[in-house]
Amino acid sequence: MRIRRILAAVIATAALAGLGLTGAATATAAQGATSYVTPYECKQGGGTPDLAENLCKGGTHDGEQVD
């Protein structure tokens, strides 16, 4: 009986750890997605669209690609 309880605890711990790792991987993948804004959105966010480099400079969309 005691071995079954220990084994069940080990399996439950491994399952929970696996869920935590899956969630962390999903969050990391979502952060790596490239974001595009229009020149209008860049201006609305307080930035300046630099069409030579296709980037929004300044404001809330700073560093995002302008499309």
Order of alpha helices (4+ residues) and beta strands (2+ residues): alpha-beta-alpha-beta-beta-beta
